[in-house]
Amino acid sequence: MGKRYDLLVVGGGINGAGIARDAAGRGLRVLLVEKDDLASHTSSWSSKLIHGGLRYLEYYEFRLVREALIEREVLLKAAPHIIKPLDFVLPHSPEQRPAWLVRLGLFLYDHLGGRKILPGSKGVDLAAPGPLGDPLKDWVKRGFTYADAFVMDSRLVALNALDAKERGAEILTRTACTRARRTADGKAWAAEIEGPDGRRAVEARALVNAAGPWVERFLKGGLGVETAKSVRLVKGSHMVVPKLYAGDHPYILQNDDKRIVFVIPYEEGFSLIGTTDVEYRGEPGDVRISDEEARYLCRVVNRYFRREVRPEDAVWTYSGVRPLYDDASGNASAVTRDYVFDLDAGEGGAPLLSIFGGKITTYRKLAEHALEKLAPLLGASRDGWTANVPLPGGDIRGADFAGFLAELRQDHPFLPDAMALRVARAYGTRARIWLGGAESLADLGPCLGGDLHVAELAYLRDAEWARTGDDALWRRSKLGLHLDAAARARVGAWMAANAGQMPAGAEA
């Protein structure tokens, strides 16, 4: 018999990490296993938005949009360091949607979620000189603005996992659950997990299948369970290009196929363009942007912007597979983004909960709903607790990020302005842990490139499960965009040489 837990969570994306956090906070003994790094797949390849999903209104997804709009404000308060408000500009394209329909959609968007923090929508004259209309072509005369929010998506996953760990959960990355079956009496799951330390057996009173794109494969292959529900894989691709215009306002562009494309200021000097909706039938972990997707994104942008982009302008591209619940929709863009649970209570009382679909904005509510189903079966508290509790680093007084940044600069005056902003955004109040009593940049150890010092890498290793250069440069941050190949190689070499140097008591 292996070590016993109340809950085994398979999958270290946003849903798995959110469920582990919620469950640990209810006093359950939790083990989360992730076969790769946290947020290695879908959860780090999003459009980086906390949003209600304006276009989902056209598909009558009112429940989903309402929940997402409510969660948008919950998350803005819970993580004001990694989530920030954005004022979107929506140029009006009359041949796509009439102005009255856009106004109606924005009215619903303003009021469905009981908005309190963000401003409401309004009409704008884009033909008049000014930063909103200047980047656009002359045919664009009018438009609208509305509010949503930006999120560091992969950091959101890491912070949920970190909070789960600090509440007692065990988080094992690069550890796969290779097989699990109910015990003979049906009261527990006997599972085999395999990671850096080899293979071992564990038992859990309940199992959550949060394997994302692999949810159906794990059900049938890893658990030997059949289900009538199925996952539909839809690929979304993005391009990152040198910044297309001045200002911090993003655009949402309507295309003639009724889809929309975002153009979002990104990482101080770039524009993020996305996304596509393409049916995908390949291996979920090996997904790339196609030439046609790149041309599609450029066509949409070039229809609106004076400064045109080409596929070869991209400094980085990324693609992810959305594991959507298959609702038999004929159009990939119309497939529901809502989440669906498949609960198998088991005859002996060892439940299995599989998760189909979901979006990053509603992960916390998804986790809360999951625990509402599991808590009665495990004898845990039924009361949700995460709505008013900040994520690690988010305990900023009054959620006043500007005030916190000023304090950080005052306490560490040696930090260059750009570094202070980056550090404050990424770590919030947790930055003080690795900045410590440093009185100069030299106190942070050798600089491996840009403003990245060894003290920060050591923190990512010790606190956030970073083990490779990619973990640090592309998931815990996006510093990979800012460093040259030589600096990226130095970071990778440092991680390879030091990944095993963990403090006493830390998980390997």
C-alpha positions as CSV (number, residue, x, y, z in Angstrom):
1,M,0.0,0.0,0.0
2,G,1.3,3.4,-0.9
3,K,1.0,6.7,0.8
4,R,-2.7,7.7,1.3
5,Y,-4.4,10.9,0.2
6,D,-7.9,12.2,0.2
7,L,-7.6,13.5,-3.4
8,L,-5.4,12.7,-6.3
9,V,-5.4,15.4,-9.0
10,V,-4.0,14.4,-12.4
11,G,-3.0,17.4,-14.4
12,G,-1.1,20.6,-13.5
13,G,-2.9,23.1,-15.7
14,I,-5.1,25.8,-14.4
15,N,-8.0,23.5,-13.6
16,G,-5.9,20.9,-11.7
17,A,-4.0,23.6,-9.8
18,G,-7.2,25.4,-8.9
19,I,-8.9,22.3,-7.6
20,A,-5.8,21.3,-5.6
21,R,-5.8,24.7,-4.0
22,D,-9.5,24.7,-3.1
23,A,-9.3,21.1,-1.8
24,A,-6.2,21.8,0.4
25,G,-7.9,24.8,1.8
26,R,-10.8,22.6,2.9
27,G,-8.4,20.4,4.9
28,L,-8.1,17.5,2.4
29,R,-4.8,15.7,1.9
30,V,-4.1,16.4,-1.7
31,L,-1.6,15.1,-4.2
32,L,-1.3,16.7,-7.7
33,V,0.8,15.1,-10.4
34,E,1.8,16.7,-13.7
35,K,3.6,14.7,-16.3
36,D,5.5,17.8,-17.6
37,D,6.0,21.2,-16.0
38,L,3.1,23.2,-14.6
39,A,1.1,24.9,-17.4
40,S,3.2,23.2,-20.0
41,H,0.3,23.0,-22.5
42,T,-3.1,24.7,-22.8
43,S,-2.8,26.9,-19.8
44,S,0.2,28.7,-21.0
45,W,-0.9,29.1,-24.6
46,S,-3.9,31.3,-24.1
47,S,-4.6,34.8,-25.3
48,K,-3.6,36.0,-21.8
49,L,-7.1,37.4,-21.0
50,I,-9.4,37.4,-18.0
51,H,-12.6,38.2,-19.9
52,G,-16.3,37.4,-20.1
53,G,-16.2,36.4,-23.7
54,L,-18.0,39.1,-25.6
55,R,-18.5,36.9,-28.7
56,Y,-20.0,34.1,-26.7
57,L,-23.2,36.2,-26.4
58,E,-23.9,35.5,-30.0
59,Y,-24.1,31.8,-29.1
60,Y,-26.4,32.5,-26.2
61,E,-23.9,31.4,-23.6
62,F,-25.3,33.8,-21.1
63,R,-24.6,31.6,-18.0
64,L,-21.0,31.2,-19.0
65,V,-20.6,35.0,-19.8
66,R,-22.2,36.0,-16.5
67,E,-20.0,33.6,-14.5
68,A,-16.9,34.8,-16.3
69,L,-17.7,38.5,-15.8
70,I,-18.2,37.9,-12.1
71,E,-15.0,36.0,-11.9
72,R,-13.2,38.7,-13.7
73,E,-13.6,41.1,-10.8
74,V,-12.9,38.4,-8.2
75,L,-9.6,37.6,-9.9
76,L,-8.7,41.3,-10.3
77,K,-8.8,41.6,-6.5
78,A,-7.1,38.2,-5.8
79,A,-4.1,38.8,-8.0
80,P,-3.6,42.5,-8.8
81,H,0.0,41.9,-9.6
82,I,-0.4,39.4,-12.5
83,I,-3.8,40.6,-13.6
84,K,-4.4,44.2,-14.9
85,P,-7.3,46.0,-16.5
86,L,-7.4,46.6,-20.2
87,D,-9.5,49.1,-22.2
88,F,-10.3,47.4,-25.5
89,V,-11.0,49.3,-28.7
90,L,-13.6,47.6,-31.0
91,P,-13.6,49.2,-34.4
92,H,-17.0,48.9,-36.0
93,S,-17.2,46.9,-39.2
94,P,-20.8,47.5,-40.4
95,E,-20.8,44.6,-42.9
96,Q,-20.1,42.1,-40.0
97,R,-22.5,43.3,-37.3
98,P,-24.8,46.4,-37.2
99,A,-24.0,49.0,-34.7
100,W,-27.2,48.4,-32.7
101,L,-26.3,44.7,-32.2
102,V,-22.8,45.6,-31.0
103,R,-24.3,48.2,-28.6
104,L,-26.8,45.6,-27.3
105,G,-24.0,43.1,-26.8
106,L,-21.9,45.6,-24.9
107,F,-24.9,46.6,-22.8
108,L,-25.3,43.0,-21.7
109,Y,-21.6,42.7,-21.1
110,D,-21.7,45.8,-18.9
111,H,-24.6,44.5,-16.8
112,L,-24.7,40.7,-16.7
113,G,-21.9,40.3,-14.1
114,G,-22.7,43.1,-11.7
115,R,-19.6,45.1,-12.7
116,K,-18.1,47.2,-9.9
117,I,-14.4,47.7,-10.6
118,L,-14.1,48.2,-14.4
119,P,-15.5,51.0,-16.4
120,G,-18.5,50.5,-18.7
121,S,-18.5,50.5,-22.5
122,K,-18.9,53.6,-24.7
123,G,-18.9,54.7,-28.3
124,V,-15.8,56.5,-29.7
125,D,-15.0,58.5,-32.8
126,L,-12.1,56.7,-34.5
127,A,-11.9,59.1,-37.4
128,A,-10.8,61.9,-35.0
129,P,-7.1,62.4,-34.4
130,G,-6.0,60.5,-31.3
131,P,-4.2,57.4,-30.1
132,L,-7.2,55.1,-30.5
133,G,-7.9,55.8,-34.2
134,D,-4.5,56.9,-35.5
135,P,-3.2,53.3,-36.0
136,L,-6.3,52.4,-38.1
137,K,-7.0,52.7,-41.8
138,D,-9.2,55.6,-43.0
139,W,-12.3,53.4,-43.6
140,V,-12.6,52.9,-39.9
141,K,-14.8,55.7,-38.7
142,R,-16.4,54.7,-35.4
143,G,-16.1,52.1,-32.7
144,F,-16.6,51.2,-29.1
145,T,-14.5,50.7,-26.0
146,Y,-15.0,48.2,-23.2
147,A,-13.0,46.7,-20.3
148,D,-11.5,43.3,-19.7
149,A,-8.2,42.2,-18.1
150,F,-4.8,40.8,-19.0
151,V,-3.3,37.8,-17.1
152,M,0.1,36.2,-16.9
153,D,-1.6,32.8,-17.6
154,S,1.2,30.4,-16.7
155,R,2.0,32.3,-13.5
156,L,-1.6,32.1,-12.5
157,V,-1.2,28.3,-12.6
158,A,2.1,28.4,-10.6
159,L,0.5,30.6,-7.9
160,N,-2.4,28.3,-7.5
161,A,-0.1,25.4,-7.1
162,L,2.1,27.4,-4.6
163,D,-0.9,28.3,-2.5
164,A,-2.1,24.7,-2.6
165,K,1.4,23.5,-1.4
166,E,1.4,26.1,1.4
167,R,-2.0,24.7,2.5
168,G,-0.6,21.2,2.7
169,A,-0.9,19.8,-0.8
170,E,1.9,17.8,-2.4
171,I,2.8,19.0,-5.9
172,L,4.9,16.7,-8.1
173,T,5.9,17.9,-11.5
174,R,7.4,15.7,-14.2
175,T,5.5,12.9,-12.6
176,A,2.9,10.9,-14.6
177,C,0.0,8.9,-13.2
178,T,0.5,5.8,-15.4
179,R,-2.3,3.7,-14.1
180,A,-5.1,3.8,-11.5
181,R,-7.8,1.4,-10.5
182,R,-10.3,1.2,-7.7
183,T,-9.3,-1.1,-4.9
184,A,-11.2,-4.4,-4.4
185,D,-13.5,-2.8,-1.8
186,G,-14.2,0.2,-4.1
187,K,-13.3,2.6,-1.3
188,A,-10.1,4.1,-2.8
189,W,-8.1,4.5,-6.0
190,A,-4.8,2.6,-6.2
191,A,-2.5,4.5,-8.5
192,E,1.0,4.2,-9.9
193,I,3.0,7.4,-10.4
194,E,6.3,7.7,-12.1
195,G,8.7,10.6,-11.8
196,P,12.3,11.6,-11.3
197,D,12.6,9.3,-8.3
198,G,11.2,6.3,-10.0
199,R,7.8,4.6,-9.8
200,R,5.7,4.3,-6.6
201,A,2.2,3.4,-5.5
202,V,-0.2,5.8,-3.9
203,E,-3.8,5.6,-2.7
204,A,-6.5,8.3,-2.8
205,R,-10.1,8.3,-1.7
206,A,-11.0,10.3,-4.8
207,L,-9.5,11.1,-8.2
208,V,-9.8,14.2,-10.4
209,N,-9.0,13.8,-14.0
210,A,-7.9,17.3,-15.0
211,A,-5.6,16.1,-17.9
212,G,-6.9,18.7,-20.3
213,P,-6.4,17.5,-23.9
214,W,-5.6,14.1,-22.6
215,V,-8.7,13.8,-20.4
216,E,-10.4,11.2,-22.6
217,R,-7.2,9.3,-23.3
218,F,-6.4,9.0,-19.6
219,L,-10.0,7.9,-18.8
220,K,-9.8,5.0,-21.2
221,G,-6.1,4.1,-21.1
222,G,-5.0,5.1,-17.6
223,L,-8.2,4.4,-15.7
224,G,-9.9,1.8,-17.9
225,V,-13.2,3.8,-17.7
226,E,-15.6,4.4,-20.5
227,T,-17.7,7.5,-20.8
228,A,-20.3,8.9,-23.2
229,K,-18.7,12.3,-23.0
230,S,-15.9,13.2,-25.4
231,V,-13.4,16.0,-25.8
232,R,-13.0,18.1,-28.9
233,L,-9.6,19.5,-29.6
234,V,-9.5,23.0,-31.2
235,K,-6.2,24.7,-31.9
236,G,-5.6,28.3,-31.2
237,S,-2.5,30.0,-32.6
238,H,-0.9,33.4,-31.8
239,M,1.9,35.6,-33.3
240,V,4.1,38.0,-31.4
241,V,5.4,40.9,-33.5
242,P,7.3,44.1,-32.8
243,K,4.8,46.6,-31.3
244,L,2.4,47.9,-34.0
245,Y,1.4,51.1,-32.3
246,A,1.9,53.4,-29.4
247,G,-0.3,53.1,-26.3
248,D,-1.4,50.4,-23.9
249,H,-4.9,49.9,-25.4
250,P,-5.6,46.5,-27.2
251,Y,-8.0,46.1,-30.1
252,I,-10.6,43.4,-30.8
253,L,-11.1,43.1,-34.6
254,Q,-14.2,41.6,-36.2
255,N,-13.5,39.4,-39.2
256,D,-15.8,38.6,-42.1
257,D,-16.1,35.0,-40.9
258,K,-17.7,36.3,-37.7
259,R,-14.7,35.5,-35.7
260,I,-12.6,38.0,-33.8
261,V,-8.9,38.6,-33.5
262,F,-7.2,40.4,-30.6
263,V,-4.2,42.7,-30.9
264,I,-2.7,43.2,-27.4
265,P,0.3,45.2,-26.2
266,Y,2.6,42.6,-24.9
267,E,5.8,42.4,-22.9
268,E,6.9,46.1,-23.3
269,G,7.8,46.3,-27.0
270,F,5.6,43.7,-28.7
271,S,2.1,43.1,-30.0
272,L,0.3,39.8,-29.4
273,I,-2.0,38.7,-32.2
274,G,-4.5,35.9,-31.9
275,T,-6.3,33.6,-32.0
276,T,-7.5,31.0,-34.5
277,D,-10.0,28.2,-34.1
278,V,-9.0,25.1,-36.0
279,E,-10.0,21.5,-35.5
280,Y,-7.1,19.5,-34.3
281,R,-6.6,15.7,-34.5
282,G,-2.8,15.4,-33.8
283,E,-0.8,14.9,-30.7
284,P,-1.8,17.6,-28.2
285,G,1.7,18.1,-27.0
286,D,3.1,18.7,-30.5
287,V,1.1,21.6,-31.9
288,R,2.4,24.4,-34.1
289,I,1.0,27.4,-36.0
290,S,0.4,26.6,-39.6
291,D,1.2,28.9,-42.6
292,E,-2.5,29.3,-43.2
293,E,-3.2,30.4,-39.6
294,A,-0.3,32.9,-39.8
295,R,-1.7,34.3,-43.1
296,Y,-5.2,34.4,-41.6
297,L,-4.1,36.5,-38.6
298,C,-2.2,38.9,-40.8
299,R,-5.1,39.3,-43.1
300,V,-7.4,40.3,-40.3
301,V,-4.8,42.8,-38.8
302,N,-4.0,44.3,-42.2
303,R,-7.7,44.9,-43.0
304,Y,-7.7,47.4,-40.1
305,F,-4.2,48.7,-39.4
306,R,-2.1,51.1,-41.4
307,R,1.0,49.3,-40.5
308,E,0.7,45.9,-42.1
309,V,2.2,42.7,-40.8
310,R,3.5,39.6,-42.5
311,P,4.1,36.1,-41.1
312,E,7.8,36.6,-41.3
313,D,7.5,39.6,-38.9
314,A,6.8,37.2,-36.0
315,V,9.5,37.1,-33.4
316,W,7.7,34.2,-31.7
317,T,4.6,32.1,-32.3
318,Y,2.8,29.7,-30.1
319,S,-0.2,27.4,-30.4
320,G,-2.3,25.5,-27.9
321,V,-5.0,23.0,-28.0
322,R,-8.3,23.8,-26.2
323,P,-9.8,20.6,-24.8
324,L,-13.5,21.6,-25.3
325,Y,-16.5,19.5,-24.4
326,D,-17.8,18.1,-27.7
327,D,-21.3,19.5,-28.0
328,A,-21.6,18.3,-31.7
329,S,-21.4,21.9,-33.0
330,G,-20.4,22.0,-36.7
331,N,-18.4,25.2,-36.3
332,A,-15.2,25.1,-34.2
333,S,-15.7,28.7,-33.1
334,A,-19.2,27.8,-31.8
335,V,-18.2,24.9,-29.6
336,T,-19.0,25.8,-26.0
337,R,-16.3,27.1,-23.8
338,D,-18.3,26.1,-20.8
339,Y,-17.0,23.3,-18.6
340,V,-18.8,19.9,-18.1
341,F,-18.2,17.4,-15.3
342,D,-18.4,13.7,-15.6
343,L,-18.8,12.3,-12.0
344,D,-18.6,8.6,-11.5
345,A,-19.3,8.1,-7.8
346,G,-18.3,4.4,-7.7
347,E,-20.2,1.7,-5.9
348,G,-17.8,1.6,-3.0
349,G,-17.6,5.4,-2.6
350,A,-14.3,6.3,-4.4
351,P,-15.4,9.0,-6.8
352,L,-13.9,9.9,-10.1
353,L,-14.4,13.4,-11.5
354,S,-13.4,14.2,-15.0
355,I,-13.3,17.7,-16.4
356,F,-14.2,18.6,-20.0
357,G,-13.7,22.1,-21.3
358,G,-13.4,25.3,-19.3
359,K,-11.6,28.6,-19.7
360,I,-9.0,30.2,-17.7
361,T,-11.3,33.0,-16.5
362,T,-13.7,30.6,-14.8
363,Y,-11.1,28.2,-13.3
364,R,-11.7,29.2,-9.7
365,K,-15.5,28.7,-10.0
366,L,-14.9,25.4,-11.8
367,A,-12.7,24.3,-8.8
368,E,-15.4,25.5,-6.4
369,H,-18.1,23.6,-8.2
370,A,-15.8,20.5,-8.4
371,L,-15.4,20.6,-4.6
372,E,-19.1,21.0,-4.1
373,K,-19.6,17.7,-5.8
374,L,-16.7,15.9,-4.0
375,A,-16.9,17.4,-0.5
376,P,-20.0,15.5,0.6
377,L,-18.4,12.2,-0.6
378,L,-15.2,12.9,1.3
379,G,-16.6,14.4,4.4
380,A,-15.0,17.8,3.8
381,S,-16.3,21.3,4.3
382,R,-18.9,22.3,1.7
383,D,-18.1,25.9,2.1
384,G,-16.2,27.7,-0.7
385,W,-13.4,29.9,0.6
386,T,-11.3,31.1,-2.4
387,A,-13.5,34.0,-3.5
388,N,-12.0,36.5,-1.0
389,V,-8.5,35.1,-0.5
390,P,-5.6,36.6,-2.5
391,L,-3.2,34.4,-4.4
392,P,0.4,34.4,-3.3
393,G,1.8,37.9,-3.9
394,G,-1.6,39.4,-4.3
395,D,-2.0,40.6,-0.7
396,I,-1.5,44.2,-1.9
397,R,-3.3,46.8,0.3
398,G,-6.5,47.8,-1.4
399,A,-5.3,45.9,-4.6
400,D,-3.4,49.1,-5.3
401,F,-0.7,47.9,-7.6
402,A,0.7,51.4,-8.3
403,G,1.1,52.0,-4.5
404,F,2.8,48.7,-4.1
405,L,5.2,49.4,-6.9
406,A,6.1,52.7,-5.3
407,E,6.8,50.9,-2.0
408,L,9.0,48.3,-3.7
409,R,11.0,51.1,-5.4
410,Q,11.4,52.9,-2.1
411,D,12.6,49.7,-0.3
412,H,14.9,48.7,-3.2
413,P,16.1,51.9,-4.8
414,F,18.9,50.1,-6.7
415,L,16.4,48.4,-9.0
416,P,16.1,49.9,-12.4
417,D,12.6,51.1,-13.2
418,A,11.9,48.5,-15.8
419,M,13.1,45.7,-13.5
420,A,11.1,47.0,-10.6
421,L,8.0,47.0,-12.7
422,R,8.7,43.5,-14.1
423,V,9.4,42.1,-10.6
424,A,6.4,43.7,-9.0
425,R,4.1,42.4,-11.8
426,A,5.4,38.9,-11.6
427,Y,5.8,38.3,-7.9
428,G,3.8,41.0,-6.1
429,T,4.6,41.0,-2.4
430,R,6.5,37.7,-2.8
431,A,9.3,39.6,-4.5
432,R,10.5,40.6,-1.1
433,I,11.4,37.0,-0.4
434,W,14.2,36.8,-2.9
435,L,15.1,40.4,-3.0
436,G,15.6,40.1,0.8
437,G,18.0,42.5,2.2
438,A,19.8,43.2,-1.0
439,E,21.2,46.7,-1.3
440,S,22.6,46.4,-4.8
441,L,22.1,44.4,-7.9
442,A,25.4,42.6,-7.1
443,D,23.7,41.3,-4.0
444,L,21.3,39.3,-6.2
445,G,24.1,37.3,-7.7
446,P,25.5,37.1,-11.2
447,C,23.4,38.5,-14.0
448,L,22.7,35.8,-16.7
449,G,21.2,38.2,-19.2
450,G,19.0,41.3,-19.2
451,D,17.9,41.9,-15.7
452,L,17.7,38.3,-14.7
453,H,19.9,37.4,-11.7
454,V,20.7,34.1,-10.0
455,A,18.7,35.1,-6.9
456,E,15.5,35.1,-9.0
457,L,16.3,31.8,-10.7
458,A,17.0,30.2,-7.3
459,Y,13.6,31.4,-6.1
460,L,11.8,30.0,-9.1
461,R,13.6,26.7,-8.5
462,D,12.9,26.5,-4.8
463,A,9.4,27.9,-4.6
464,E,7.8,27.4,-8.1
465,W,9.1,24.1,-9.4
466,A,11.2,25.5,-12.2
467,R,13.7,22.9,-13.3
468,T,14.8,24.0,-16.8
469,G,15.6,27.1,-18.7
470,D,12.2,26.9,-20.5
471,D,10.4,26.6,-17.2
472,A,12.0,29.9,-16.1
473,L,12.1,31.8,-19.4
474,W,8.8,30.8,-21.0
475,R,6.4,29.7,-18.3
476,R,7.3,31.4,-15.0
477,S,8.1,34.5,-17.2
478,K,8.4,35.5,-20.8
479,L,12.0,36.6,-20.4
480,G,12.8,34.4,-23.4
481,L,11.4,37.1,-25.6
482,H,13.9,39.6,-24.2
483,L,17.2,37.6,-24.0
484,D,19.4,36.6,-26.9
485,A,20.4,33.0,-27.6
486,A,23.6,33.2,-25.6
487,A,21.7,34.5,-22.5
488,R,19.0,31.8,-22.8
489,A,21.7,29.2,-23.0
490,R,23.3,30.5,-19.8
491,V,20.0,30.3,-18.0
492,G,19.5,26.8,-19.3
493,A,23.0,25.8,-18.2
494,W,22.5,27.3,-14.7
495,M,19.2,25.5,-14.3
496,A,20.7,22.2,-15.4
497,A,23.6,22.6,-13.0
498,N,21.6,23.7,-10.0
499,A,18.1,22.2,-10.4
500,G,19.0,19.5,-7.9
501,Q,20.1,21.9,-5.2
502,M,16.9,22.1,-3.2
503,P,16.6,23.4,0.3
504,A,15.9,20.8,3.0
505,G,12.4,19.5,3.0
506,A,11.6,20.7,-0.5
507,E,10.1,18.4,-3.0
508,A,12.4,17.0,-5.7
